[in-house]
């Protein structure tokens, strides 16, 4: 892996660069050394040959001149050859185990060498020549320098000084070995230095890589040590500054995200953010409830099916196409939702949309109740007032033909006045309950005695209607509650159950302990309540019998509303479950301390 790292790359780069430079320098130096040694040897032989020419030309005694020349050649460990004539030549006696002698025939047969005494040319020649060594002839590379000189008789002679190139090559090779050794040492030192330098340079980079890995995992406290004060040190300082700024930015973003998430979660309205492909990016709990209701209504699994309501899809397409705010109202699972969708822009184009979903069920219900309240109050008061007016006019006009008829008319007027009084009293009671002005008077009562007393009032009515009335009590303790108000609740529930149960039916009242309170259930197998009426049974004046044709014993539509407020005043809860033509169950939970 080192070859993929910065250390390896920098190391190899420096090493290759130095190696290339050393290679070129070595080649140039070896060529220079070879040429230098050759030139030095040539100059040495030329100077010696010139000296010997001067001795031969200016010395009167030829024999003495040759002797001195022989000593000069011997001093420099060289060989020489004097050619005075084709038949007269002189060669110093070679030393034992020294330079081998060159046959004289070479100087006569070689045209280049023979041109010295024939034409008076200076000759410097390198070549492979046969030499005598230990009485045997072998070839050897020689450097021969030949110079002409004038003899007494006016003829031209030649002096040749020659040297084996092997001697020159030994000096050259020694110098080359020194150069190669120096280059090798330089490469080794360069390798060590390059590795040390690259490691030192890349050490902060490795620290930065480690710090960057920690930052990628969200750990912004990692700092890079500033080992130097050069560019790398400044880079480390800038990296640490970047880490601090990133930490601050991420912290700010997380705070904004948490704040936005908190705002979205606490919003009563649903919010859904879509991208360009209508994929959900963000949604809050009310929006999730909307989607869950839609998937439940369609019988789909949200974990598998990612489709959205057709109304939302069409609304999104209109928003993206028109780039304008659009809204629509959707009814799902008995609740009414208003969806307001606005396009989201990314500089110059629409990148998605945000939808705000508001549950308008309560507003619609309150508006309906307001209208129904006026209609119901008018309807409930109109009937007794009309009857009071009609029968009072009958009395004034003396329509009654007998005392009995007159008493019957008066009785009807009295009943209707009582009915109006009950309606007004119930309205006042409900208003006081909702305003919290009605005070409770809780006392400790025996659960068994209290419920037996309340149910006992309905045994006669149940027998008349041939309905089986059952009381099932599973606790023998006492409870602290307002007996008059709870009796009012039970009276309303049991009376409703008896009135809506046909002959041979059954009404059950079950009482038992449930945690830290009482659980009361009033169940009948009567006509039941339609599903669309269930959410409104505890509202004022609401009647499942839309025609309101219950006769004189029909209720005012306030009993269940009063019952709910009384239960809530006791910090309890009341709920209803019903199926049409199968029966209804009202459940009450009173969180009261029950002593066993």
Secondary structure by P-SEA (a helix, b strand, c coil): cccccaaaaaaaaaaaaaaaaaaaaaaaaaaaaaaaaaaaaaaaaaaaaaaaaaaaaccccaaaaaaaaaaaaaaacccbbbbcccccccccccccccbbbbbccccccccccccccccbbbbbbbbbbbbbcccbbbbbbbbbbbbbbcccccbbbbbbbbbbaaaaaaaaaaaaaaaaaaaaaaaaaaaaaaaaaaaaaaaaaaaaaaaaaaaaaccccbbbbbccccaaaaaaaaaaaaaaaaaaaaaaaaaaaaaaaaaaaaccbbbbbbccccccccccaaaaaaaaaaaaaacccccccccccaaaaaaaaaaaaccbbbbbccccccbbbbbbbbbbbcccccccbbbbbbcaaaaaaaaaaaaaaaaaaaaaaaaaaaaaaaaaaaaaacccccaaaaaaaaaaaaaaaaaaaaaaaaaaaaaaaaacccccccccccaaaaaaaaaccaaaaaaaabbbbbbbbccccccccaaaaaaaaaaaaaaaaaaaccccbbbbbbbbbcccbbbbbbbbcccccccccccccccccccccccccccccccccaaaaaaaaaaaaaccccccccccccbbbbbbbbbccccc
